[in-house]
Amino acid sequence: MTFRSAAFVLCAFAAAGTATAQTAAAQPPSPPSLSAPPCTHPHYVQMYDGQFVFSCYEEPHATLLHALIAGGVALQGSDAMQTAYVLGNGGGQELNPVLQPFSGEPALFGAAKLGLAALSTWGLVKIHALPGRKARWLTIAILAEEYVVETWCIVHNENVLRELRR
């Protein structure tokens, strides 16, 4: 192949490229498609080194986690209401050492109790976001423990309320 034929081939390719670019520019843009978005489960995942990476895969056990967290917060709220009622009637005392200083003020007691519930929920979501199966199952195990403890507290509060009514 001579220099002249090589130059001719390069010019032909260059001309074909500009002609294609001009034709593409002259065509009207296509309407946006109404198909599903490319990422149906957008969220950030924390990697082992602490950095967060955007991901589109469906998070395993996310629905279970959300349902368990909602149930745990409902149990926390029920315990807070029953405990505040018992404390307001003078029939008992708060057994949780973290909440004992707030037992005299119902508004502060409720804010502290539900603030602790929000803090524990935030921590559980952070643990669940860690990579690996162990973190996910640890989160579910902690939530199961919360269910047991809060259910015991609600039953205990109900027994104290029953004694108050007599």
N, C-alpha and C positions, 0 to 999 in steps of 0.2 A: 504494500500500500504506500503510495507516494504522499508527500506532504499536501499536494493539491487535493487529492481525493479525501484525505483525512479532514482537511479544512472544510470541504464541501459537506461531508457527513455531519460535522459539528454544527455548521450553519443550518443544515436541514433540521436537525434536532432542536436547535434554538428557535427556529421559525415555527416549528410545530408546537413548541411549548408556549410561545407567546400567543399563537393563534388559539390554543386551547384556553389559555388564561383570559383572552379577550372574549371568547364565546361564553365562558362561565360568568364573566362579569356582566355581560349583556343580558343574561337570562334573569328573570325576576326571582327573588328568593322564594323558596318553597314554604308553604304554611307550616307552623309548628305542629308536630304530631301530638295526638292526644293519648298516647300510650302511657303506661306506668312510668314513673320517674326511674332513673337508672339506679337510685339507691332507695330501697324501700324501708330500711331500718338504720337511718343515720344516727350514729352515736360515737363518742370518743372512748377509746380503750386505753388504760394505763399499762405501759409496758414494764418489764422487769427493772429497767434503769430509771423509772419514774416519769418518763416522757409520755405524753398523750398522743395517740395516733387516731386519725379519723377512720372509721370502719363502717362498712355497710352490711356485714353479716348479721343474721338474726341472733340475738343474745340468748343462749340456752337458759331456760328456767326463769326468764324475765317475768312472765305472767304469774308464775308461782310466787316469785319474790314480791311482786306488787300486791298480790292478794294476801300474802302472809303479813306484809307490813301494814296494810289497811286493817286487817284483823287485830294486829298487835296494838295499833294506835287506838282502835275502838276499845280494846280491853284496858289500856292505860287511862282513857277518858272515863270509862265506867268506874274504875278504881278511884280516880281522882274525885268524881262526884260523890260516890258513896263515902269515901273517907272524909270529905269536907262536910257532908251531912252529919256523920257521926261526931266529928269534932265540934261542929256547931251546936249540937245538942248536949255536949259535955259528957258523952258516954264512952269516950275512949281516948286513946293517944296514938300518934303516928309512930309506927315501929321502924320506919326507914330513917336511919341517922342523918341522911343528907337532907331530908325534908322536915325533920323535927323542928329546926329553928323557924320554919314558916307556918307551923301548925296553928298559931294564934291569929293569923291574918288570912282569911279565905282567898282573897284575890292574889296575894303573893304566893300562897300555897298552890293554887291552880296554875299560876304562871310558871312556878318552879317545876311542878310535876309535868306539865305539857312541854316545857322547855327541855327537860330531860328526855322526854319521849322524842322530841324533834332531834336532839343531839344523838340519841341512840339510832334513830332512823338514818341520819346522815352518815354515821359510822358504818352501819350495815350496808348502805349503798356503796360506800368507799371500799369496804372489804369485798363486796360482790363484784366490783369492777376490776379487781386484781386478776391477772391472767391465771388460768389453771382451774382445774375442777375442785381442788381442795378448798380454795377460797369461796367458791359458790356453795359447796356443801357445808362449810363452816358457818356461812351466813344463815343457811336454813336451820342448822343446829342451834345457833344462838336464838333465832326466832322461835323455835320450838321450846327452848328453855324459857323464853319470855312468856310464852303462852301458859306454861305450867305455873310459873311464879304468879303471874297476874290472875290466873284463874283461882289459885289458892287465896290470893288477897281478896278477890271479890267474894268468895265463899266465906272467908273469915269476916269480912265487913257485913255480910248478910246475917251471919250468926250474932254479931254484936248488935245490929239493928233489931233483930228479933228479941234480944234481951232488953233493949231499950223500950220496946213497945209493951213489955209486961208490966 
